[in-house]
Structure formats: structure tokens, C-alpha cells
Amino acid sequence: MNSNESMDRNLVAMVATATVFILFLILYVMPRSATLRETKASIEELQTVRQEVSVLLPEVARTVPTTPMPQPDVRTWIANNSLTGIEKNLIANDGYLQGKGAQVKLRRLRAEDAAKFMSSLTRVRLVVERMQLQDSDGDGHWDMEINLKVPE
């Protein structure tokens, strides 16, 4: 009787282990594998789109007109074209690199004014070397320091 009880316990333990393993497969592995397949399909689709975009980029570069250099120099161009309406916020507009660069400091800009200023800079060929934008007192008025230069 003792060996039968031992065999019964072993059989129950094996059935319980198999049941736990099957439940693990059903509840954990199968949903994860379906998600993994979906993710893999999404990645493959994105790679295809990326390849298509990579093929089209040289064509777009040839058709997009290049932006002009700021004339007569960066500081003067910014003063004449980018600071309209926000002159009262201007702290400094200092030129450097013999006119090929400028450091602009603006204080207490509204978000719309900061966006308008940054958007105006896209009309000429400039590189942002450094930019600091912060709302230190949390009132929605931004302090901006930006260093711009003509690309080499």
C-alpha cells in the first residue's frame, strides 16, 4: 500500500507540474509570442518606410532651394528680420566670428514669441551652436540665450 501511495503522489506531482507548465504556456508565452510577432511586423514595416524615405531624400535635396546666407552679417540680419515685436525683450544681440555669428539674449518671452523668433531663423542658413531656454519662475515667460553662426 505504501508503494501505491508513493506512486499516486508522484503521479499527482507530475500532473500538477504538467498543468502548471501548460498554464504557463497558455497564459504567458502564447500572448507574448503574438505581441512579439506584431512588433516584428511593425518593425519590418518601419524599415521598409525608412528605406523608401532614404531613397527619396537625395531627390528632395535637389528640389529644395537652399536658404541664403544672412546679409550683411548675422547680428544685423537678426536685428532687422527676427526681433520685430520683441525688441522690448532683447537683452543682447552681440556679433562674433567677424560677423558670421551672433549671441542673442531675450528675457520674458511668451511661448508664441519664442516660436516666432525661432521660426524666423529658418529663412537663412544658420546653425544653432548653443541654446538655453528656461522658464525659471514658472509663469510662462521664457528666457532664451542662443548662439548662432553661419555653417562652414
C-alpha positions in Angstrom: 0.0 0.0 0.0 2.9 2.3 0.8 4.3 2.0 -2.7 0.9 2.7 -4.3 0.6 5.8 -2.2 4.1 6.9 -3.3 3.2 6.3 -6.9 0.0 8.2 -6.5 1.8 11.1 -5.0 4.4 11.1 -7.8 1.7 10.9 -10.4 -0.2 13.8 -8.8 3.0 15.8 -8.6 3.7 15.1 -12.3 0.2 16.0 -13.3 0.4 19.2 -11.2 3.7 20.1 -12.8 2.4 19.5 -16.3 -0.7 21.5 -15.6 1.4 24.5 -14.3 3.6 24.2 -17.3 0.7 24.2 -19.7 -1.0 27.1 -17.9 2.3 29.0 -18.2 2.4 28.4 -21.9 -1.2 29.4 -22.4 -1.2 32.4 -20.1 2.3 33.9 -20.6 4.2 32.6 -23.6 1.4 32.5 -26.2 0.2 36.1 -25.7 3.8 37.3 -25.6 4.7 35.5 -28.8 1.6 37.1 -30.5 2.8 40.5 -29.4 6.3 39.7 -30.5 5.1 38.8 -34.0 3.1 42.1 -34.2 6.1 44.0 -33.0 8.3 42.3 -35.6 5.8 43.1 -38.4 5.7 46.7 -37.3 9.5 46.9 -37.3 9.7 45.4 -40.7 7.1 47.9 -42.0 9.0 50.8 -40.5 12.3 49.6 -42.0 10.6 49.5 -45.4 9.3 53.0 -45.0 12.7 54.2 -43.8 14.3 52.6 -46.9 11.8 54.4 -49.1 12.5 57.7 -47.4 16.2 57.2 -47.7 15.8 56.7 -51.4 13.7 59.9 -51.7 15.9 62.2 -49.6 18.5 62.9 -52.3 15.7 63.8 -54.7 14.1 66.2 -52.2 17.5 67.8 -51.5 17.9 68.5 -55.2 14.5 70.1 -55.5 14.5 72.2 -52.3 16.1 75.6 -52.8 19.0 76.3 -50.5 18.5 79.1 -47.9 20.5 82.2 -48.4 23.2 83.4 -46.0 22.3 86.2 -43.7 23.3 89.6 -45.1 25.2 91.8 -44.3 26.1 89.8 -41.1 24.3 87.6 -38.7 23.7 90.2 -35.9 22.3 92.8 -38.3 20.1 90.2 -40.1 18.6 89.1 -36.8 18.0 92.7 -35.7 16.3 93.5 -39.0 14.3 90.3 -39.5 13.8 88.3 -36.3 13.3 90.7 -33.5 10.2 92.5 -34.8 7.7 92.9 -32.0 10.0 91.5 -29.3 12.6 94.4 -29.1 11.5 95.1 -25.5 12.6 91.6 -24.6 16.1 91.9 -26.1 18.9 92.0 -23.6 21.8 91.5 -26.1 22.4 90.8 -29.8 26.2 90.6 -30.0 28.1 89.6 -33.1 31.2 87.4 -33.1 33.3 85.5 -35.6 33.8 88.7 -37.7 30.0 88.9 -38.3 29.5 85.2 -39.0 27.9 84.6 -35.6 25.7 86.2 -33.0 24.7 85.6 -29.4 21.2 86.7 -28.7 19.7 87.0 -25.2 16.0 87.5 -24.8 14.1 87.8 -21.5 10.5 87.1 -20.5 9.3 85.9 -23.9 5.9 84.4 -24.3 5.9 81.0 -25.9 4.4 82.3 -29.1 7.1 85.0 -29.4 9.8 82.4 -28.8 8.3 80.1 -31.5 8.0 83.1 -33.9 11.6 84.1 -33.3 12.9 80.5 -33.9 10.8 80.2 -37.0 12.2 83.4 -38.5 15.7 81.9 -38.2 14.8 79.2 -40.7 14.7 81.8 -43.5 18.5 81.9 -43.7 21.3 79.4 -43.4 22.3 79.4 -39.7 23.5 76.7 -37.3 22.5 76.8 -33.6 25.7 76.3 -31.6 24.1 76.5 -28.2 20.6 77.3 -27.0 19.3 77.7 -23.5 15.5 78.1 -23.0 14.1 78.2 -19.5 11.0 79.3 -17.6 12.7 79.8 -14.2 9.8 81.2 -12.3 7.1 79.1 -14.0 4.9 82.0 -15.1 5.0 81.0 -18.8 7.6 83.7 -19.8 10.8 82.3 -21.2 14.4 83.4 -21.0 16.4 82.5 -24.1 20.1 82.5 -24.9 21.1 81.3 -28.3 24.4 81.3 -30.2 24.0 81.2 -34.0 26.6 81.0 -36.7 26.9 80.6 -40.5 27.8 77.0 -41.3 31.3 76.4 -42.5 
